């Protein structure tokens, strides 16, 4: 796949340059490697882990309703799992 140009919007380039060096290199590598054809839905708002909900290759401009539904379903399942896990700890 040929490289696509990186188009920086707003302060995104300046913001990325403020990252620590290792994070900048990793982000640059990922941007060049992935381009615009792949997507990963993930959740980082939890303190205990980063949860990867879905990863897929995009074939059109719009994200398919199927891929969105997978992400939603897994997000709900994560909520249920965390709730069950929390209840088990309290017992």
C-alpha positions in Angstrom: 0.0 0.0 0.0 1.6 3.3 -1.0 2.0 5.9 1.7 -0.8 8.4 2.1 0.0 12.0 3.1 -0.5 12.8 6.7 -2.8 15.8 7.1 -2.7 17.5 10.5 -5.7 19.3 11.7 -5.8 22.0 14.3 -3.1 21.6 16.9 -2.7 17.9 16.4 0.9 18.0 15.0 2.0 20.4 17.8 0.2 18.2 20.4 1.9 15.1 19.1 5.3 16.9 19.2 4.7 17.5 23.0 4.6 13.7 23.6 7.7 12.0 25.1 10.2 10.9 22.4 9.3 7.2 22.6 5.6 8.0 22.2 6.3 10.3 19.2 8.3 7.6 17.5 5.6 4.9 18.2 2.8 7.2 17.0 4.7 8.1 13.8 5.4 4.5 13.1 1.8 3.5 13.6 0.5 6.4 11.5 2.8 5.4 8.6 2.1 1.7 8.9 -1.6 1.8 9.3 -2.5 4.7 7.1 -6.3 5.2 6.8 -7.4 1.6 6.0 -7.6 0.1 9.5 -9.4 0.9 12.7 -9.2 -0.2 16.3 -11.9 0.6 18.8 -10.4 0.7 22.3 -11.2 2.0 25.7 -8.6 3.6 27.9 -10.8 5.3 30.5 -10.5 2.4 32.9 -7.6 2.5 35.4 -6.9 -1.2 35.3 -6.3 -1.8 31.6 -6.7 -0.8 27.9 -9.6 -2.7 26.5 -9.5 -3.5 22.7 -13.1 -3.9 21.6 -12.7 -4.4 17.9 -10.1 -4.2 15.1 -11.0 -4.2 11.4 -10.0 -3.1 7.9 -12.1 -0.3 6.5 -13.1 -0.6 2.9 -15.3 2.5 2.5 -15.4 6.0 3.9 -18.1 5.1 6.4 -17.7 2.7 9.2 -20.1 -0.1 8.6 -23.1 -0.6 10.9 -21.9 -4.1 11.5 -18.5 -2.9 12.8 -20.2 -0.3 15.0 -22.5 -2.9 16.4 -19.7 -5.2 17.2 -18.0 -2.3 19.1 -21.2 -1.5 21.0 -21.9 -5.2 21.9 -18.4 -5.7 23.2 -18.6 -2.4 25.2 -21.8 -3.6 26.8 -20.3 -7.1 27.5 -17.3 -5.4 29.1 -19.6 -3.5 31.4 -21.4 -6.7 32.4 -18.1 -8.5 32.9 -16.7 -5.7 35.1 -20.0 -5.6 37.1 -19.9 -9.4 37.7 -16.2 -9.3 38.6 -16.9 -6.5 41.1 -19.7 -8.4 42.6 -17.5 -11.5 43.0 -14.8 -9.4 44.8 -17.4 -8.1 47.3 -18.7 -11.6 48.2 
